Amino acid sequence: MFNLSAKEYIEKGNGVITLCGSTRFRDEAHQAMLLLTLENWGVHLCGLWLNSVHKDLMLTTKQIAKVKDLHFQKILDSDAIILIAPGGYIGESTKEEEQFAKFRGKPVYYFDGKTFGGCNLVRSLPNRFDDYSLITPWRDRYEQIGKP
């Protein structure tokens, strides 16, 4: 195991990261997604932005529970999570997500709206997207048959 800063983890690895945080931080989450995507990371976001874009959406308790459960499934699918925490704010739901990720052995990093932070002990760096052996033949075939 070795200790990696958020910067090292993001620059040296590639895989899937779930962004967690209050839905009021939609702009910061999208900024983090952009930066991570440019570093070859797949990014899971929350599906509803109840404190911003979807604030007028009327949902049942069952629908909200399903969305929350789906977000925990995204955490399970991820190699790490990043808490979107401008000003250091981490709400109760986000604290629960953080504890779940730690319980599952996932590194937890932070994004303040501008930079990534935190350090974690990790067993290895994920490299999910280094193998293009299934994509390249498709692209070659697609070029041969012509684009629709």
N, C-alpha and C positions, 0 to 999 in steps of 0.2 A: 504494500500500500504506500502511496505517496501523496503528499499534500499539494494541491493545485489551486491556484487562484482562479477566479472566474475568467479572467483574461486568458490564462494558459489553457484552461479547459475548453473554452470556446474556440480559440485559435488552433489548437492541436487536435481536437476531436471533431467528430461529426456524427449526428444521430438525430434523436427526437427530444425536444424540450417542451415542457408544458409551462405556460405562463400563468401565474396565480396572482390574485390581488383584487382589490375593490374594483368593481365595474365603473366607478367614477374615473378611473385612470385609463380610459380607453386610448387616448392619444399616446400615452407613455407605453402602453402595451403594443400598439402598432409600431412605434419607434423601435422597441426591443425586437419585435418580429422582423422588421426590415434588417436591422443589424445582424441578427442571427441567420436569416436567410442568406445574406451575402457571405456568411462564413460557412455555408453548406450544412445548415441545421434545418430539419423539419420542425415546425412549430405548431403546437396545439394551443388554441385560445379558448376562452369560455364561449359558449354558444349564444348567450344572452347578455346584453349590457343593460341591466335593469336600472342602473343609476344614471343612464345617459340615453342612448339611442332607443331602447325599448322601455323607457320609464312609464309609458302609458299602456303598455300591454297588460291585459287582464289574464292572469294565469291561475290555474287551480293549484292547490297544495300538492296534488299528485304530479302535476307537470313540473313544478319547481323541484320536487324530490328527484324526478327522473333526470332533470338537467344536472343537478348536483351529483348524482350517481355517475352520470356520463363523464363529468369532469374528473371524478376519482378514477374512472377507467382510463382516461387520458394520462393521468399521473402514472398509473401502472404501466402503460405502454411506453413511457418516457425513460430516457437515460438520466435525466436530471429535471429539476424544476427551477424556475426563476421567479422570485417574488417581486412583483411590481410595487415598489414602496417609496414613492416620492415623499420627501420629508420624514422618512422612517416609519410612515403609517402602515400598520399591519392590523387589519380587523380580525374579528373572531373567526369568521369562515376561512380566512386565509391562514390563520394560525392552525386551524384544524388540518388544512391541506398540507401545511408545512410539516406538522407532526406525523401525518400519514406517510408523506414522502420519506421522512427520516426513518420511520418504522420499517418501511420497505427497502431501506438501504440506498435511497436515491440522494445524490448530492443536491444541496439547496444553495442557490446563489441569489443575488439581489440586483435589481435595476432601479436606479433613482430617477430615471427619466433622461439621463445623459450617459451614465457609465454603469458597467457591471461591477459587482463587488462580492466579497466573501471568499473564503478558502474552505476546502473540504479534503478529507482523506478519501482517495479513490483507489479501487483495486486496479482499474485499467481505464484507458480512454476508449470511448465508443468510436467505431469506424464503420457505421452502417452503410454509408454512401460512397465508399471507395470503389465498389465493384459495379461497373457499368455493363457487365457481360450480357445481361438480359435486355438492356436498353439499346445498345449499339446495333445489334442485328436488326431490331425493329426499325430503327431510323434508316439503316441502309436499305431495307426492304421498302419502306415508305417512300424513299427517294426514287426507287426503281419503278414502283407502280404508279407513281404520280400522286400529287396531292389533290383531294377532291375540290 
